[in-house]
Amino acid sequence: MNLKYLILGFALYMTTSICNAQDVKNVITDGLRFCESTYPLDGKLLIANFGSEILNPLNNEGKGYILSYSDGTLTPFISSDGNLSAPKGMFEKHNCLYICDVNKIVVYDLNSLSSPLQIIHFPESETMLNGITGDDNWIYVSVTNTGNIYRFKPISPSSASTAELEFYTSVSGANGLLLENNVLYVASSPIDEIVKDENRIYKISDIQNPIPEPLDVKQGKYDGLAIYEDSILYASNWEPLQIIAINLHTNRVDTIIDISDQIKGAAAISIYKNKLYIPDLPESKVFEFQIK
């Protein structure tokens, strides 16, 4: 860990008593194949997998699947049925499970996963749907290759394919999304792999008037976002490989967790039962950290 970050993180930890994920408690590996995202749902943790032969976030092989993890046990949730290829962000609303997959959203009826699924198609140029979040009024979706963020009204599982997309705003390299207390947080990652000044964490405080404002974080390749106790925003970063914890009362980084000796690539994280779950996309693993 960079000494400057270590000193800063320790000093802030001592002054704010922030909860921190320090130790790996478990590593999930069985049955995973390029797992990009995790999502808590109804007492379990969903894990999205590409299932492809090589790591390709834009593949169209149709081998994607979702596993369910609970109490140390992995079970199939959505089998590799040819409908998913590179599943990324997941979000549930009104018994619909929305899954971002390359240039579309695949919608499953949670009351009957065997029911005919629905597809929400995006413009042809939008090839890397990534993050998804929302509330009772709107569902928001990020597209990393263009930086565009769309929204649509949540509707019933049987008619989800008729959802009307509305352009919302744009953030360079928009990746992970999280809506919390009427504030939309956006993680930015460079599409050309070259980190630039604009690749940071943003917040949109007034969701009716979207003006993205960068938080006081260093530039990076930010991916997943998760919130703990309504006050600590965790974000995964590929460069450098770390998890940062942002105190939402101050909008500043309180803690930096160096994960470079354990994880090759930190994708769409989530918090479930006071544990932080970090998908290691290249290595097909999910790391479980205890939040203290």
Secondary structure, DSSP 4 states (H G I P E B T S, - for coil): --HHHHHHHHHHHHHH----EEEEEEEE-TT-SSEEEEEEETTEEEEEE---SS--TT---S--EEEEEETTEEEEEE---SS-SSEEEEEEETTEEEEEETTEEEEEETT-TTSPPEEEE--TT---EEEEEE-SS-EEEEETTT-EEEEE----GGGGGGPPPEEEEE-TTEEEEEEETTEEEEEE--TTS---TT-SEEEES-TTS---EE-B-----EEEEEEETTTEEEEEEETTEEEEEEETTTTEEEEEEE-TTT-S-B-B-EEETTEEEEEETTTTEEEEEEE-
